[in-house]
Amino acid sequence: MIELDFYGTLVAASLVLLLGRGLVTRVGFLRSYNIPEPVAGGLVVAVLLLILRTFDIEVRFDTSLQAPLMLAFFATIGLSADLASLKKGGRIVGIFLLAVIGLLVVQNAMGIGLATLLGLDPLMGLLTGSITLAGGHGTGAAWGAVFSEKYGLASASELALASATFGLVLGGLIGGPVARLLIKRVQVPGCSPQQAPRLPRGFEQPNKERSITPFSFVETLALIAVSLLAGNLLNGLLHGTAFELPTFVCVLFVGVVLRNGLSALGLYQVFEREVSVLGNVSLSLFLAIALMSLKLWDLAALALPIFIILAVQALVMALFAIFVTFRVMGSNYDAAVLAAGHCGFGLGATPTAIANMQAVTQRYGPSQIAFLVVPMVGAFFIDIVNVIVIKLYLTLPFFAAV
């Protein structure tokens, strides 16, 4: 038995991130499908530890940093949520959000139904539903911890991270084919595939630069710290009531209130790029620790049934994008790009959605609507509505005996 303390675990997590970056840089498949660096590096280490275990060598890590890093990540999501930006998207954001909610409901119903048919705990159906597919690694790990502690579901966190990783790959795989199928049905505005147009500059906003300084860093760190403190206090107040929520949701909510409250009062404008940097660092370190600590041997018995559920979920996502998302969004070119984006964050994450849309627009032409709506809904609003949908499912009599 090899046990790494706090510092050893932090060093190991940093090396995992460097390994992941090297792999993503050099391996075309990982780069093409936008596999995150901590996922690539963490899974390699998890496999190596599985091999070492066959020689009776086990490595244990100090995971005390995981919870604070996860909560810090969700605090930055809240601090990045500008509610005033809803006005820019208008009606189309609302319509797309309704389509997203519809998918969340379908994913959970499908996950629970398939888990029951395969003789698994219905909670595993939720974990292989919107929690990990629409929620991604961060949300999956957070709910995995809740299911382990509150409901006694063994290996819930490991299952959540494995499902999220599988979904991430599939989200990048099906987005392009779905978009190409749909584009055959519509007229592409003003551009042939050979022209390879440049993406709208408004999405990248390259001219909006603001330097990160020690003082601005401390300001942003203070906002995150306040979100963590107030979020934990709020969680304590709601504990045991009908409004009880996971801690990460309370932290996210406090971040939203801070961001929009300070802005409305004219007291402070959140530095979005700095918040994003700190959020990405927190998520990367959290994922590195979580993934390199994966006990793959605990998942061996679940491999086939879980694969079946996730494969069906991918098919459902593709059909939903074609027959629902595309149609409700107008059955035009923008709708086809939105459908590709929906495949990305419906199974994986917002970066996968952006990568899907970029692959389409680089070939067929820009879609300003898609690049406005998908990041707005995929980066924040989906987390809020996903929590509501999950909580509603957990209140069903079906889970009363769990």
C-alpha positions as CSV (number, residue, x, y, z in Angstrom):
1,M,0.0,0.0,0.0
2,I,1.3,3.4,-1.1
3,E,-0.4,6.4,0.5
4,L,0.2,10.0,-0.7
5,D,-0.5,12.9,1.6
6,F,-1.9,16.2,0.8
7,Y,1.2,17.5,-0.9
8,G,2.0,14.3,-2.7
9,T,-1.6,14.2,-4.1
10,L,-1.3,17.8,-5.3
11,V,2.0,17.0,-7.1
12,A,0.4,13.9,-8.6
13,A,-2.7,15.9,-9.8
14,S,-0.4,18.5,-11.4
15,L,1.6,15.8,-13.2
16,V,-1.7,14.2,-14.4
17,L,-2.7,17.5,-16.0
18,L,0.7,17.8,-17.7
19,L,0.4,14.2,-18.9
20,G,-3.1,14.9,-20.2
21,R,-1.9,18.0,-22.0
22,G,0.9,16.1,-23.7
23,L,-1.5,13.4,-24.8
24,V,-4.1,15.8,-26.2
25,T,-1.4,17.7,-28.0
26,R,0.1,14.6,-29.6
27,V,-2.9,12.2,-30.1
28,G,-5.1,13.3,-32.9
29,F,-8.2,11.4,-31.7
30,L,-8.1,13.1,-28.3
31,R,-7.6,16.5,-29.9
32,S,-10.3,16.0,-32.6
33,Y,-13.0,15.1,-30.0
34,N,-12.0,17.8,-27.5
35,I,-11.2,15.4,-24.7
36,P,-10.2,17.4,-21.6
37,E,-6.6,17.2,-20.5
38,P,-7.5,16.0,-16.9
39,V,-9.8,13.3,-18.4
40,A,-7.1,12.0,-20.7
41,G,-4.3,12.0,-18.1
42,G,-6.5,10.8,-15.3
43,L,-7.8,7.8,-17.1
44,V,-4.3,6.8,-18.2
45,V,-3.2,6.9,-14.5
46,A,-6.4,5.0,-13.4
47,V,-5.6,2.2,-15.9
48,L,-2.0,2.1,-14.7
49,L,-3.2,1.8,-11.1
50,L,-5.5,-1.0,-12.1
51,I,-2.5,-2.8,-13.6
52,L,-0.5,-2.3,-10.5
53,R,-3.3,-3.7,-8.4
54,T,-2.9,-7.0,-10.2
55,F,0.6,-7.1,-8.6
56,D,-0.9,-6.4,-5.2
57,I,0.2,-2.7,-5.3
58,E,-2.4,-0.2,-4.4
59,V,-2.0,3.6,-4.3
60,R,-4.2,5.8,-2.2
61,F,-4.5,9.6,-2.5
62,D,-5.5,12.3,0.0
63,T,-8.8,13.6,-1.5
64,S,-9.5,16.4,1.0
65,L,-9.0,18.9,-1.8
66,Q,-11.7,17.5,-4.0
67,A,-14.8,19.1,-2.3
68,P,-13.4,22.6,-2.0
69,L,-12.2,22.5,-5.7
70,M,-15.5,21.2,-6.9
71,L,-17.4,23.9,-5.0
72,A,-15.0,26.6,-6.3
73,F,-15.8,25.5,-9.8
74,F,-19.5,25.8,-9.3
75,A,-19.0,29.2,-7.6
76,T,-17.3,30.4,-10.8
77,I,-20.3,29.2,-12.9
78,G,-22.6,31.3,-10.8
79,L,-20.3,34.3,-11.0
80,S,-20.2,34.0,-14.8
81,A,-24.0,34.0,-15.1
82,D,-25.2,37.4,-16.4
83,L,-29.0,37.3,-16.3
84,A,-29.2,40.5,-18.3
85,S,-27.7,38.7,-21.3
86,L,-31.0,36.8,-21.6
87,K,-32.4,39.9,-23.3
88,K,-29.9,39.5,-26.1
89,G,-31.2,36.0,-27.0
90,G,-34.9,36.9,-26.5
91,R,-37.5,34.3,-27.5
92,I,-35.1,31.9,-29.1
93,V,-33.2,31.3,-25.9
94,G,-36.5,30.4,-24.2
95,I,-37.5,28.0,-27.0
96,F,-34.1,26.3,-26.9
97,L,-34.2,26.0,-23.2
98,L,-37.5,24.3,-23.4
99,A,-36.0,21.8,-25.9
100,V,-33.2,21.2,-23.4
101,I,-35.5,20.6,-20.6
102,G,-37.4,18.1,-22.7
103,L,-34.2,16.2,-23.3
104,L,-33.4,16.1,-19.6
105,V,-36.8,14.6,-18.8
106,V,-36.3,12.0,-21.6
107,Q,-32.8,11.1,-20.6
108,N,-33.7,10.4,-17.0
109,A,-36.8,8.4,-17.9
110,M,-34.8,6.4,-20.4
111,G,-32.0,5.8,-17.8
112,I,-34.3,4.7,-15.0
113,G,-36.3,2.5,-17.4
114,L,-33.2,0.7,-18.8
115,A,-31.6,0.3,-15.4
116,T,-34.7,-1.3,-14.1
117,L,-34.9,-3.7,-17.1
118,L,-31.3,-4.6,-16.6
119,G,-31.7,-5.3,-12.9
120,L,-29.7,-2.3,-11.7
121,D,-30.5,0.2,-9.0
122,P,-32.7,2.9,-10.5
123,L,-30.4,5.5,-9.0
124,M,-27.8,4.2,-11.5
125,G,-30.4,5.2,-14.2
126,L,-30.3,8.8,-13.0
127,L,-26.5,8.7,-12.9
128,T,-26.5,7.6,-16.6
129,G,-29.1,10.1,-17.4
130,S,-29.0,13.9,-17.3
131,I,-26.8,14.0,-14.2
132,T,-23.7,12.9,-16.1
133,L,-24.7,13.4,-19.8
134,A,-26.1,16.9,-19.7
135,G,-24.3,17.8,-16.4
136,G,-20.8,16.5,-17.3
137,H,-18.0,15.5,-15.0
138,G,-18.4,18.3,-12.4
139,T,-22.2,17.7,-11.9
140,G,-21.8,14.0,-12.1
141,A,-19.1,13.8,-9.4
142,A,-21.1,16.1,-7.2
143,W,-24.3,14.0,-7.4
144,G,-22.2,10.8,-7.2
145,A,-21.0,12.0,-3.8
146,V,-24.6,12.7,-2.8
147,F,-25.8,9.3,-3.9
148,S,-23.0,7.6,-2.1
149,E,-23.4,9.5,1.2
150,K,-27.2,9.9,1.3
151,Y,-28.5,6.8,-0.6
152,G,-25.6,4.4,0.0
153,L,-25.0,3.7,-3.7
154,A,-21.6,2.0,-4.0
155,S,-19.1,3.4,-6.5
156,A,-21.5,6.2,-7.5
157,S,-18.7,8.7,-8.1
158,E,-16.7,6.3,-10.2
159,L,-19.8,5.4,-12.2
160,A,-20.6,9.1,-12.7
161,L,-17.1,10.0,-14.0
162,A,-17.0,7.0,-16.3
163,S,-20.5,7.8,-17.7
164,A,-19.5,11.5,-18.2
165,T,-16.3,10.5,-20.0
166,F,-18.2,8.1,-22.3
167,G,-20.8,10.8,-23.0
168,L,-18.2,13.4,-23.7
169,V,-16.7,11.2,-26.5
170,L,-20.1,10.4,-28.0
171,G,-21.2,14.0,-27.9
172,G,-18.3,14.9,-30.1
173,L,-18.8,11.9,-32.4
174,I,-22.5,12.4,-33.2
175,G,-22.8,16.2,-33.5
176,G,-21.1,16.4,-36.9
177,P,-23.0,13.6,-38.6
178,V,-26.3,14.9,-37.2
179,A,-25.6,18.4,-38.6
180,R,-24.6,17.1,-42.0
181,L,-27.8,15.1,-42.3
182,L,-29.9,18.1,-41.4
183,I,-28.0,20.6,-43.6
184,K,-29.0,18.5,-46.6
185,R,-32.6,19.5,-45.9
186,V,-32.0,23.3,-45.7
187,Q,-30.5,26.1,-47.8
188,V,-27.2,27.3,-46.4
189,P,-27.1,31.1,-46.5
190,G,-24.5,32.7,-48.7
191,C,-21.6,30.3,-48.5
192,S,-20.3,27.1,-50.1
193,P,-18.5,24.4,-48.2
194,Q,-15.2,25.3,-50.0
195,Q,-15.1,28.9,-48.7
196,A,-14.3,28.0,-45.1
197,P,-15.6,31.3,-43.6
198,R,-14.3,32.8,-40.4
199,L,-16.4,32.5,-37.3
200,P,-18.2,35.7,-36.0
201,R,-15.8,37.8,-34.0
202,G,-18.6,38.7,-31.6
203,F,-18.4,35.2,-30.0
204,E,-14.7,35.3,-29.3
205,Q,-14.7,39.0,-28.4
206,P,-10.9,39.4,-29.0
207,N,-10.9,43.1,-28.5
208,K,-12.3,43.0,-25.0
209,E,-9.1,42.6,-23.1
210,R,-8.4,43.3,-19.4
211,S,-5.2,42.5,-17.6
212,I,-5.1,40.0,-14.7
213,T,-3.3,41.7,-11.9
214,P,-2.6,40.6,-8.3
215,F,-5.3,42.9,-7.0
216,S,-7.9,41.8,-9.5
217,F,-7.0,38.2,-8.7
218,V,-7.6,38.8,-5.0
219,E,-11.0,40.4,-5.8
220,T,-12.1,37.4,-7.8
221,L,-10.8,35.0,-5.1
222,A,-12.8,36.9,-2.5
223,L,-16.0,36.5,-4.5
224,I,-15.4,32.8,-4.8
225,A,-14.6,32.5,-1.1
226,V,-17.8,34.4,-0.2
227,S,-19.8,32.1,-2.5
228,L,-18.3,29.1,-0.7
229,L,-19.0,30.4,2.8
230,A,-22.5,31.7,2.1
231,G,-23.4,28.6,0.0
232,N,-22.4,26.3,2.8
233,L,-24.4,28.4,5.3
234,L,-27.4,28.3,3.0
235,N,-27.1,24.6,2.6
236,G,-27.1,24.3,6.4
237,L,-30.3,26.3,6.7
238,L,-32.1,24.3,4.0
239,H,-30.9,20.9,5.4
240,G,-33.8,18.7,6.4
241,T,-36.4,21.0,4.8
242,A,-38.5,20.4,1.6
243,F,-36.1,22.8,-0.2
244,E,-32.9,20.9,0.6
245,L,-30.4,21.1,-2.2
246,P,-26.8,19.7,-2.7
247,T,-24.1,22.1,-1.4
248,F,-22.8,22.8,-4.9
249,V,-26.2,24.2,-6.0
250,C,-26.3,26.5,-3.0
251,V,-22.8,27.8,-3.8
252,L,-23.8,28.3,-7.5
253,F,-26.9,30.2,-6.5
254,V,-24.9,32.5,-4.2
255,G,-22.5,33.2,-7.1
256,V,-25.4,34.2,-9.3
257,V,-26.8,36.6,-6.7
258,L,-23.4,38.1,-6.1
259,R,-22.7,38.6,-9.8
260,N,-26.0,40.2,-10.7
261,G,-26.6,42.0,-7.4
262,L,-23.3,43.8,-7.5
263,S,-23.8,44.7,-11.2
264,A,-27.4,46.0,-10.6
265,L,-26.2,48.2,-7.8
266,G,-23.3,49.5,-9.9
267,L,-20.8,48.5,-7.2
268,Y,-18.6,46.0,-9.2
269,Q,-18.3,44.3,-12.5
270,V,-17.1,40.7,-12.3
271,F,-14.0,40.0,-14.3
272,E,-15.3,37.1,-16.5
273,R,-12.0,36.0,-17.9
274,E,-10.4,35.8,-14.5
275,V,-13.4,33.9,-13.1
276,S,-13.1,31.6,-16.0
277,V,-9.4,31.0,-15.4
278,L,-9.9,30.2,-11.7
279,G,-12.9,28.0,-12.5
280,N,-10.9,26.0,-15.1
281,V,-8.0,25.6,-12.7
282,S,-10.4,24.4,-10.0
283,L,-12.2,22.0,-12.3
284,S,-9.0,20.6,-13.8
285,L,-7.4,19.8,-10.5
286,F,-10.6,18.4,-9.2
287,L,-11.0,16.1,-12.2
288,A,-7.4,15.1,-12.1
289,I,-7.7,14.0,-8.4
290,A,-11.1,12.3,-9.1
291,L,-10.1,10.5,-12.2
292,M,-6.7,9.3,-11.0
293,S,-8.5,7.9,-7.9
294,L,-10.9,6.0,-10.0
295,K,-11.3,2.4,-8.8
296,L,-11.9,0.8,-12.2
297,W,-12.1,-2.7,-10.6
298,D,-15.3,-1.6,-8.9
299,L,-16.9,-0.9,-12.3
300,A,-16.0,-4.2,-14.0
301,A,-19.3,-5.9,-13.1
302,L,-21.3,-3.0,-14.4
303,A,-19.4,-2.5,-17.6
304,L,-21.8,-4.2,-20.0
305,P,-25.2,-2.9,-18.7
306,I,-23.8,0.6,-18.3
307,F,-22.5,0.5,-21.8
308,I,-25.9,-0.6,-23.1
309,I,-27.6,2.3,-21.3
310,L,-25.2,4.9,-22.6
311,A,-25.3,3.6,-26.2
312,V,-29.1,3.9,-26.1
313,Q,-28.8,7.4,-24.6
314,A,-26.5,8.4,-27.5
315,L,-29.1,7.2,-30.0
316,V,-31.9,9.0,-28.2
317,M,-29.8,12.2,-28.3
318,A,-29.3,12.0,-32.0
319,L,-33.0,11.3,-32.7
320,F,-34.0,14.1,-30.3
321,A,-31.7,16.6,-32.1
322,I,-33.1,15.6,-35.5
323,F,-36.8,15.4,-34.7
324,V,-37.2,17.9,-31.9
325,T,-34.4,20.4,-31.6
326,F,-34.1,21.0,-35.3
327,R,-37.8,21.4,-35.8
328,V,-38.6,23.6,-32.8
329,M,-35.7,25.9,-33.6
330,G,-37.0,26.6,-37.1
331,S,-35.8,23.8,-39.4
332,N,-33.2,26.1,-41.0
333,Y,-29.4,26.3,-41.1
334,D,-29.2,27.9,-37.7
335,A,-31.4,25.1,-36.3
336,A,-29.0,22.5,-37.8
337,V,-26.0,24.2,-36.1
338,L,-28.0,24.4,-32.8
339,A,-28.8,20.6,-33.2
340,A,-25.1,19.9,-33.4
341,G,-24.4,22.0,-30.4
342,H,-27.2,20.3,-28.5
343,C,-25.6,16.9,-29.2
344,G,-22.3,18.3,-27.7
345,F,-23.6,19.4,-24.3
346,G,-26.6,17.0,-24.2
347,L,-24.1,14.2,-23.9
348,G,-20.9,15.9,-22.9
349,A,-20.1,19.5,-22.1
350,T,-20.4,23.1,-23.5
351,P,-16.8,22.9,-24.9
352,T,-17.8,19.9,-26.9
353,A,-20.9,21.7,-28.2
354,I,-18.7,24.7,-29.3
355,A,-16.3,22.3,-31.1
356,N,-19.2,20.6,-32.9
357,M,-20.6,24.0,-34.1
358,Q,-17.2,25.2,-35.2
359,A,-16.7,22.1,-37.3
360,V,-20.0,22.8,-39.0
361,T,-19.6,26.6,-39.4
362,Q,-16.1,26.4,-40.7
363,R,-17.4,24.3,-43.6
364,Y,-20.8,25.8,-44.3
365,G,-20.8,29.3,-42.9
366,P,-21.3,31.3,-39.7
367,S,-24.3,31.1,-37.4
368,Q,-24.4,34.0,-35.0
369,I,-27.6,32.8,-33.3
370,A,-26.2,29.4,-32.5
371,F,-23.0,30.9,-31.0
372,L,-25.1,33.2,-28.8
373,V,-27.7,30.7,-27.6
374,V,-25.7,27.5,-27.0
375,P,-22.9,29.0,-24.7
376,M,-25.6,30.9,-22.8
377,V,-27.8,27.9,-22.2
378,G,-25.1,25.2,-22.1
379,A,-22.7,27.0,-19.7
380,F,-25.2,28.0,-17.1
381,F,-28.9,27.6,-17.5
382,I,-28.7,23.8,-18.1
383,D,-27.1,23.4,-14.7
384,I,-30.1,25.1,-13.0
385,V,-32.8,23.3,-14.8
386,N,-31.0,20.0,-14.5
387,V,-31.0,20.3,-10.8
388,I,-34.7,21.0,-10.7
389,V,-35.5,18.0,-13.0
390,I,-33.3,15.7,-10.9
391,K,-34.9,16.8,-7.7
392,L,-38.3,16.2,-9.1
393,Y,-37.4,12.7,-10.2
394,L,-36.0,12.0,-6.7
395,T,-39.4,12.9,-5.2
396,L,-41.2,10.3,-7.2
397,P,-42.7,7.4,-5.1
398,F,-40.5,5.1,-7.3
399,F,-37.5,6.2,-5.2
400,A,-39.3,6.2,-1.8
401,A,-37.8,2.9,-0.8
402,V,-34.3,3.7,-2.0
